[in-house]
Amino acid sequence: MRAFGNDKERAQLGYIHNLRLSESLLIPLSVLEIALRNAISRQMAKVYNRADWYEAILTDTALLKPGKPLRADKALQKLHNSITSAKRDAGAPNPNKVIAEFSFGFWTTLLNSRYNAAFWHELRFAFPHCPKPKRQRDPVSRALNQVRDLRNRIFHHEPVLWMTPPVEDYHHHIYEVLSWLNHDIAPWVQQFDRFPEVHAEQP
C-alpha cells in the first residue's frame, strides 16, 4: 500500500504481479541449483578422492587453524551443522542422497575466501565455460551470492519488485552462471522460462 500510494486496486495488482514473478523465477533457479550441486560435488570428490567427500572435510586437519578445535572455528562448524543435517534428512548413508540435501547456501559457502587454498584449485573446473578473466574465486562467489540473495528473497516471500539491482539483472545472473557450468543448459531452460513474459506484463 505504501509503494502504491495507498491505492488499493494498484497494490493488489502489484501483489499479484510480484507472486507471478517469483513463481516464474523458480524454474531457472531450480535448474541452476541442481547443475551447480552436481558440478561442485564432482570436483569435491576429486579433492578428497571419495564419493562421501563431505565426511573428509570434518577430519581435514589442514582446514583447522593451529590449536583450534572444530567447535571453535565458526566456518567449519557451519559446514559441520549442514553436513549433520543433510545426513539426518537423507535417512541413508548413500552419498547421492546426502548431497541432494545440501542447501544452496552450503554450495556457495565452499567458494568463500576461507576455503580458497583448500578447494578453489579444483572447484574452478566446475565452471569450465567461465571466461578466464572471470574464472577467479571472488567474481564466481560474488555472482552466486547474488543468485542466493534472490533465491532467499523468493523463498522467504519477500517482494522482488523493488530489488536493487532490479530483478531482471538477477535473472541475467542466473543465466550467466548457467552458461559457465554448461553451454547447453541455458538455451534449454530458456524454452520454458516464463520470466521475460511475466516481467513484461507488469501493471
Residue pairs with C-beta under 8 A, 6 or more apart in sequence:
1 7
1 8
1 11
3 11
3 14
3 161
3 162
4 10
4 11
4 14
10 203
13 203
14 161
14 203
17 161
17 198
17 201
17 202
17 203
18 159
18 160
18 161
20 198
21 160
21 161
21 167
21 195
21 198
21 199
22 154
22 157
22 160
24 193
24 194
24 195
24 197
24 198
24 199
25 150
25 154
25 160
25 167
25 171
25 174
25 195
26 154
27 189
27 192
27 193
27 194
28 171
28 174
28 175
28 178
28 189
28 193
28 195
29 147
29 150
29 151
29 154
29 174
31 178
31 185
31 189
32 147
32 174
32 177
32 178
32 181
33 104
33 107
33 151
35 178
35 181
35 182
35 185
36 104
36 107
36 126
36 144
36 177
36 181
37 99
37 100
37 102
37 107
39 126
39 127
39 181
39 182
40 107
40 110
40 123
40 126
41 53
41 99
42 126
43 122
43 123
43 125
43 126
44 53
44 54
44 110
44 119
44 122
44 123
45 51
45 53
46 122
47 53
47 118
47 119
47 122
48 56
48 57
48 60
50 56
51 95
52 93
52 95
52 98
54 83
54 86
54 95
54 98
54 99
54 102
55 83
57 63
57 76
57 79
57 83
58 70
58 76
58 79
58 80
58 83
60 118
62 118
63 73
63 76
63 115
63 118
64 70
64 73
64 76
65 73
70 76
70 77
70 80
71 77
75 109
75 112
75 114
75 115
78 109
79 106
79 109
82 102
82 103
82 105
82 106
82 109
83 98
83 102
85 101
86 98
86 99
86 101
86 102
86 106
87 93
87 98
87 101
89 101
90 97
90 98
90 100
90 101
91 97
92 98
104 147
104 148
104 151
105 148
107 144
108 141
108 144
108 145
108 148
109 115
110 119
110 123
111 119
111 120
111 123
111 137
111 140
111 141
111 144
112 141
113 137
113 138
113 141
116 137
120 137
123 137
124 130
124 135
124 137
124 140
126 181
127 135
127 140
127 177
127 180
127 181
128 180
128 181
129 179
129 180
129 181
129 182
129 183
130 140
130 180
134 140
134 180
135 180
140 180
143 173
143 176
143 177
144 177
146 170
146 173
147 170
147 173
147 174
147 177
149 170
150 160
150 163
150 167
150 170
150 173
150 174
153 159
153 160
153 163
154 160
160 167
160 170
161 167
163 170
167 199
168 199
171 195
171 199
175 186
175 189
175 190
178 185
178 186
178 189
179 185
179 186
